[in-house]
Amino acid sequence: MSTQQAVFEDISKTWGDQIEVLEDQYFEGVKVPCKILPEIFQKLRDEHGFNYLANITAVDFQDRFELVYHIYSIPGNRKLLVKADVDHDQPLAPSAVAIWPTADWQEREVFDLMGIRFEGHPNLQRILLPDEFEGHPLRKDFSMKG
């Protein structure tokens, strides 16, 4: 059994069919419910050595957002993709800052450009656009006004 398979089996023992294993040509990963992200992240960091959050991004599917996290175990030379859907009408997700401090500016960027709020973030404010800017320019419904 590969190391990644052991990780998938371990988290599946805890969260069962809430976990969907994803296979991609570049990243193996899991799709999880947004509400359990902090517990999943804690387990991945503390028990499986995923000590570095490299990237957070989001995709607008118009009916939902999808958060995408790229995490790494630097000592273990492993990488993992974690995805979670976020409600498009009430875009709220738990913050990962307490687990990986590198989430700080990345969550602010996702908030600024997509409008997803991260509950528990210590300083959630715009990072790229002025405070008075209206809207979130990476959303598909954002109107480009001349």
Rosetta blueprint (number, residue, H / E / L):
1 M L
2 S L
3 T H
4 Q H
5 Q H
6 A H
7 V H
8 F H
9 E H
10 D H
11 I H
12 S H
13 K H
14 T H
15 W H
16 G H
17 D H
18 Q H
19 I L
20 E E
21 V E
22 L E
23 E E
24 D L
25 Q L
26 Y L
27 F L
28 E E
29 G E
30 V E
31 K E
32 V L
33 P L
34 C H
35 K H
36 I H
37 L H
38 P H
39 E H
40 I H
41 F H
42 Q H
43 K H
44 L H
45 R H
46 D H
47 E H
48 H H
49 G L
50 F L
51 N L
52 Y E
53 L E
54 A E
55 N E
56 I E
57 T E
58 A E
59 V E
60 D E
61 F L
62 Q L
63 D L
64 R E
65 F E
66 E E
67 L E
68 V E
69 Y E
70 H E
71 I E
72 Y E
73 S E
74 I L
75 P L
76 G L
77 N L
78 R E
79 K E
80 L E
81 L E
82 V E
83 K E
84 A E
85 D E
86 V E
87 D E
88 H L
89 D L
90 Q L
91 P L
92 L E
93 A E
94 P E
95 S L
96 A L
97 V L
98 A L
99 I L
100 W L
101 P L
102 T L
103 A H
104 D H
105 W H
106 Q H
107 E H
108 R H
109 E H
110 V H
111 F H
112 D H
113 L H
114 M H
115 G L
116 I L
117 R E
118 F E
119 E E
120 G L
121 H L
122 P L
123 N L
124 L L
125 Q L
126 R L
127 I L
128 L L
129 L L
130 P L
131 D L
132 E L
133 F L
134 E L
135 G L
136 H L
137 P L
138 L L
139 R L
140 K L
141 D L
142 F L
143 S L
144 M L
145 K L
146 G L
